[in-house]
């Protein structure tokens, strides 16, 4: 089996049932229903909202409805209305019974678990798998890849990833410019040729495709070469970067490899206040558009910057832990990571949005205790690999997620899709604790043979 997006999901779905005739799958930017779209990390998203009409209105595909311009305006219309997310189809004027079925399952429960492999299901996958994804591909590829490795360590699982978006990942020719970034020539691969070369390897005994040298194969942006490693963890040494309350210029604070010293009152903290009833502003503009050249609005949230890199270094992946205190029973946390180039331009590397009450377990909600310290771990949603230039800095933004492109979590503890602007009550007051950190994989480019 082969294919991208929804067709990538159908391949993983097929692996839940053993079939002697299925020899291999090549999922490209696969979706995982329940953790990708229509929600990710338990946050419902209006992205690709019209897809359900596109796929179900008739026996083929409803191109006319899908490409109606009204869908682009819908998120902002809903946001400004202050109505519950469950009313978004009423605002659109087109009933969406599938949406309401999905909204009944805000946890990653048995409904979602039945669609794709889940936990021990992965141990039964005996066929080789080649996953292909883009750093900006908006897919669940890394989640599938990590779960297969975790529950089936001996699985014949391989990953190829590069600087592509959702459509480009599956293309024979990649766009030369991706959201302002001119991709490296090395990233210009033919996904279809790679797929059929893989089929020849699995089913005809031919050599494994040259690009698939190891389990993990990534194109290092800015370096114009591919790195090959046995696992994502082997892409580099782990390095923690902590939030601090130390100023680093007028617009940010230091992002340090050294943890702040504890004081009598505990870890230093930075307080943010957000009025959830305010529909004239949005917070957490974290989506990577543009990749190169984005202009940040630092009027809300916090920015943390490293010292300039003394030499060029490869940086890959991001996970970590956010520690916080908030006056609500829940909160949606937004993070975005950039390279701040020496000339002042921003290159976005990755981003992450997490509902705090589900951070420990996507299948079970654990509401926060207002005013008490809470731990919000986050795992890697999207992979990236980039050569950070000498003199560049890393810039991390930390924010409350409140915008038109996700449910607004008012923090009452009720089903978020039923909350509306009347639930805003007092503004959110969140203390970002300086015990919080992100973890990256760093690697000396001179230590790796070129390819």
Buried (B, 14 or more C-beta within 10 A) or exposed (E): BBBBBBBBBBBBBBBBEEEEEBEBBBBBBBBBBBBBBBBBBBBBBBBBBBBBBBBEBEEEEBEEBBEEEEBEEBBBBBBEBBBBBBBBBBBBEBEBEBBEEBBEBBBBBEBBBEBBBBEEBBBEBEBBBBBBBBBBBBBBBBBBBBBBBEBBEEBBBBBBBBBBBBBBBBBEEBBEEBBBBEBBEBBBBEBBEBBEBBBBBBEEEEEBBEBBBBBBBBBBBBBBBBBBBEBBBBBBEEBBBBBBBEEBEEEBBBBBEEBBEEEEEBBBBBEBEBBBBEBEEBBBBBBBEBBBEBEBEBEBBBBBBBEBBEEBBBBBBBBBBBBBBBBBBBBBBBBBBBBBBEEEBBBBBBBBBBBBBBBEEBBEBEBBEBEEBBBBEBBBBBBBBBBBBEBBBBBBBBBBBBBBBBBBBBBBBEBBBBBBBEBBEEBBBBBBBBBBBBBBBBBEBEEBEEE
